[in-house]
Amino acid sequence: MPYKIMLTLLAEGRVTRKQLAARYEISVRTVQRCIDVLIASGIPIEAKSGKDGGYAVDENFRFSGVLLTAEDLERIKAGLEALSSAYPDGTADEIMGKLVCVSEKRGDSLAAPRFYIDSDRWNSGGSTSFKLSAINAAVGSDRTVRITYTDRLGNCTERLLDPYTLALKEGVWYVYGMCHTHRDFRLFRLARMRSVELTDERFVRRGGDVRSALSVGLGAPMEIVLEVNDSALAKAEEWLGEENMTVRGGKFVFRTTVSNGYELVNKVLSMGTNAKVISPPELTERVRRAALKVAGMYDGGDKEGE
């Protein structure tokens, strides 16, 4: 608790005992004990009485690496390495250099990490660096961009976009922002942007929630039951979670809720004949039609609807 209170004071400036007690649902006396612990550990906290009173950390205080444990440093480094791999703009590398200096001074070793985050996709191809740089510049300066975009149905359009956030999910880059065409917040897949051009127009940010968009924007929740054999077991466990699996009749059956987006059918088909949708019926039909369409590409006819 003392550590949380210290971070609150660093972030917000002067805060009263009552405000801290209400925020962390503790007593005023407990707040005072935490403050005493921080002062005893060398944190310069000032107390001021009166109308504008409260606790505050001395403005000349600088956050010290001493307050970070070896595990803290290791996890920060893992996150920075993942960011640097996914978006190599150099900033993460600079921060990592500072982190290594702190670790070396303390005698901590970050050379052999206990865990590692790889944000790249398997067999990923193509370069998105130019588009990433352009969108990042627009996000940082609140500038509207003009994009040429191809949607999942193959329709190519030119539109204006106010980009709020760059988001990486399951190895895929998305841009979240206000689409001028639809006058609404939308998610755009970076790979589907054929061109990105910065305009001189600046926008004012108004609301938006990228986390909600990423959780539901790619499809409404759907409960599925999927039956797989040994060959697809590892892939199904990674996607649907081992805890959602039961064994029935020598088959592995997964029952869970997934996003019912356009990628869902492709995920099932990627397992080939090693997986079968048991329910719901509408997903079974979508997979069946997609499989017939793929087969039709190789036998010279389109068997969709047979």
N, C-alpha and C positions, 0 to 999 in steps of 0.2 A: 504493500500500500504506500509506504513512503516514496517509492520510485514513481508510482503513478501520480502522486501529488506533485512531485518535483517536475515531471513532464508537463503537468497542467500549468504550473507557475511559469515555466519557460515559454510555453506556447501562448498564454493569455495575459501575462503580466500580473497585476495585482488582483488577488482573489481573497475573499473573506473566509473565515472559519466556517460560517454557516453555509456558504455556497459550496465549499469543499465537502462538508458533512452531508449536504443534500445530494450532491452529485454521486458520491460513492456509498451512500446509505450507511453512514457510520456516525458515531456521536461526535460532538464538538471536542470532547475530551480526547477521543482517539485521534482526531486531527492534530491536536496540540502535541500529542506524544509522537506522531509521525514527523511533525515539524522539528521537534527536539532531536529526533534521530538524524534527520538531514543536516541540521546545524552541527551536531557532534561529528558527522562524517566529513565536514569541511565545506558544505554548500553554504555560500553567503546569502542567507535569507533575512530580509528586513521586515520588521513588523511596524505597521503604522496604524494609529488609532484615529477615530473620528469618522466623519461622513464618507470620505474617500479612502478609508483605511483598508487594511487587509495585509496579506503576506505577498511578498514579491522577491524574486531572485535579483541580486545586484546586477545592474545592466552591463557591468564590465565582465561578468562571469562568462566563461566559455565552456561549452560541453566538452568533457574530457573523455578520452578513450579508456581511462581507468574505470569508468562506470559500466563499460561493456565487458561481458564475460567472454571467454575464448569461444564458447558455443555461439554467443551473439555474433561475434565477428565472422565465424565460419558460415553462419546462415545468411548474413548480409552479403558475404562474398559469393555464395552460391546464387543468390538472387541477381546480383550484378552481372555475374558471368552469363546467366540465362538472358538477361536483357541485352548484354553486349553481343551475344550470338544472334539474337533475333533482330536487333536494331543497332548495327555497328556505327554509331555516330561519333564515337570517341569519348563521350561524356562518362559512360559507365567505366571505361578503362581508366580515366583520370581519377575517379572516385576510388576504384579498386587499388590504384597505386598508393593513395593516401592510407587506405585500409591496411595494406601490406606494411607500410612504415610504422603504423601504430602497433601492429602485431609483432614486428621485429624488435621494437623497443621494449616490448613486454616479454619477449622470448617465446611468444606463441608461434606455432607452426600451422600455416594454411596450405602447405604443399600437398598433403595427402588428405583430401576432404573425406568425411564420412558419408556424404551424399552429394550427388551432382544432378543438376537440372539441365536437360537438353531440350530446348524449345523448338528445335528444327524438326521438320517432318521427314519421315523415311522417303528416300528417293525424290526429295523435293528438287524441282528444276526451275529455271527461269530466274531472272533478276527483278526484284521489286525495289531496289535501292533508290532509283530515281523517283518513283512514285512515293515511296516512304519519305524521302527528303522533302519533296514538294508539299505533301500533306502535312508533315511535321512543321514546316515553315508557316503554313497557313493556320494550323492550330495554335502555334505560339504567338502569332500576330493578329489572330481573329480576322483573317481575310477570307473572303468568299473565293471558291475555286470553280472553274468551269471544267466539267468532266464529260468524257464520252464513255458511256456505260452500256454494257451488254448484260441484260438480265438473264435469269435461268431459263427463260423460254427462247432466248436467242434474239430478242428485240434490242436493237442498238439505238440509243437516244443521246442527245446532248442536253445537259441540265446544269443548273447552278446549285452549289452545295455550300452550306456554312458548316465546315468540319469542326466538331467540338472535341472529339477524342479519337485517338488511334487505339485499337484494341486487338489483342492477340488471343485467339481461342482455338485450342486443339491444333496448333501449328498454322492457323489461317489468320491473316490480317484482315481486319474490318475497320471501316471508318464510320463513326457515328456522328450524325449531325442533322441539321434542318435542310430538308430538300425543298427548293423553291417551287418545283413542279407540283408536288403534293401538299406543300405547306404543312409539313408534319415531320417529326423526327423519324429517321430511317437508318437502317444498317446497310452499308454498301461493302461488298467484298472487293478488296484492293485488286485482286487478280483480274477482276472483270472490268477494271477501269482501263480503257485503251489509251486515254490521254488525260493528263492533269495540267491545268493552266491556272496560275495564280492571277487574280484580277486585282484592281485597285480598290475594290469595294470592301469596306470593313463592316462587320456585323456585331451586334450586341447580344451576348449570351442570355438566353431566357429559358430557365428550367432545363429539362432533359435528364434522363437517368439511363446511362449506358449499361449499368449492371442489370436492370430490369429488361432492357432491350436484348441483351445477350442471353438472358435466361428464357425469355419467351418469344423473342423476335424471330427465332429460327424454327418456330413450330410450336403449337399448343401441346400440353402434356398428353401422352397416350400410354395406357397400360398395355404392355405386350407380353406374350408368352412365346418363347423361342426355344426350339428343340435342336440341340447340336450333338455331333459325335466327337470322338477324341481329337480328330484333326483340327476342329474349330474351337476346341475348348479354351485354349489359352487366349485366343482373340476375343472370345465371348466374355471371358472373365475380366479381361482388361476393359472392355467396353461396358458391360452390364453389372459387373461386381460379383465376386465369388459368393458374397453373402446372400445373393438373390438366386442361388442355384440349388436345385434338388435333383436327385437321381430317380428316374422312373423308367422301368422296363429296359434297363441297360442304356438309356439315353440321359443326357444332361439337359435339364429343363430350367430355363431362366424366366422368372416372372418379375417385372419391374416397370417403372414409368420412365419413358424417354420423350425427347422432343419430336413431335410429328412434323418435321421439316422435310424439305426436298432431299436431304442427304440420307434420310432413314432407309429408303429403299436401296440406295447404293451400298449402305453399310451391310444390309442383309445379303445382297447379291455378291458382295466381296468375299463371302464365305462359300460361295458356290453351292455344290450339292451336299456340303457338310452341315448346313443349317436349314431349318424349316420353321416358318411362322405358323403357330398353332392358333393364335388369336391376336388381335380382333380380325373378323372376316374381311373388313375393308382393306387392311394392310396385306392380308393374304392375296387379295385380288390385285392390288397394286404391284406386288412383287411378281405375280404370275404374268401380268400384262407386260411388265418391263422385261422379264425373261424371254417372252415370246418375241418381243421387239428385237432384242439382241440376237436371238436365233435367226430371225428373219433377215438380218444383215448378212448372214453367212450362207443362207440357202437360196438367195436370190429373190425372196419374197417377203412381204410384211405380213406376219401371221397374227398381228394384234386383233383381238376380238374373236379368234377361233374358239 
